[in-house]
């Protein structure tokens, strides 16, 4: 696993409020939430950025997105709606270089964000 904060969370070297886990995906609450619900979904196999994903990663990326959708349904906010975001590199706002999907929900979200 990558030597990022997310790799350390996967290895349980640092604590996180984990809300979902299976063999391939881990999800935990963001420490700096931007909405009432702000959960990060990460593949356990590190991929630094979306630019680094390959066709061989397609199934894993699909599992990450499906895990986010399943979580939204389980928590009861799928019908009202939610946002998923993948930031890529510096100008895209990525700060941890382990691909992750932000799931935001719990209020009406505007666009552009901010």
N, C-alpha and C positions, 0 to 999 in steps of 0.2 A: 504494500500500500504506500501511496505517496507520503512524502515527509512534509505534509501540510497540517494545519489544524484539523482538517477533516479526516486525514489519515489517523491522527491521534485520537479523534473521537471514535472512529471505526474500531481501533485497537483498544478502546476504553482506557487510554492513558490520561485523558481529561474528560470531565463530566459533560453531559449534555442532556437536555430534556427530550429523550427519544420517544417518538410517537408512533413509529412504524419501522418494522424490520423484517426482511426475508433474506434468502440466501444471497441476493444480488444488490439489494437496495436498502439504504438506511435513511430515515427522516427524523429531523429534530427541529425544535422551535428555534427561530432566529433570536439571537441575544439582543438585537436592535430592531424590534419589529416595526414595520411600516404600515401595518394594518392590525386589527384585532386578532386575526389569524395570520401568522407568517411562519411557514414551515419550509425548511430546506430539504429537498430530496436529492440524494447523491448516490451514484453507483459505487459499490464497494471496490470495484476495480477502477483505479484512478485514470482519468482522462483529463489532461490539463485544461483544455479549452474545447469549445465546439469545433474550432478549426482543426484540432488534433484527432477528432473522431474519424474513424475509417468505416468502410462498408461492413467490416467484421463487427463493429460496435453497434450496428443497427438494432439488433435484438435487445441489447442491454439498454440502449437509450429508450427504446419502446417500453421496457419494463419500468424505467424510472417514471415516464409520463403516465403509464397505466397505474402505477402505485399512487401517484398524486391524485388521479381521478378517483380511484377507489377510496382514498382517504377522504376526499371531498364528499363522496356519497355517504360513507360511514358516519361522518361528523354532521351531516344534515344540511350542508350549505351548497351542495352541487346544483340544486334546482334554482336557487337565487343567483348563483354565479360566483366565479372566482377568477383570478388571473394567475397565469403561470409565466415566468420570465426566466430566460437564460441570458446572463450577461457574458460577453466575450471580449477579453482583453481590456486594456486600460481605458480606451475611449468608450467602451461599452459598459464600464462600471464594474468589471470583474476585479475583486480584491483577493480572492483565494483561488489559486490555480489548481483546482480540482472541480471539474464540471459539476454544476448543481442547478437545480430548478427551484426557483422561489415560488411558493404557492401563497397567494395573498387572498384573504376573504374576510367576511365579517362586517363589511360596510360597502356602500356603493363606491366603486373606484372610478376616478376620473382619468381622462387622457388628454393631454400628456400628464404623466404622474408628476407629483411635486406640489 
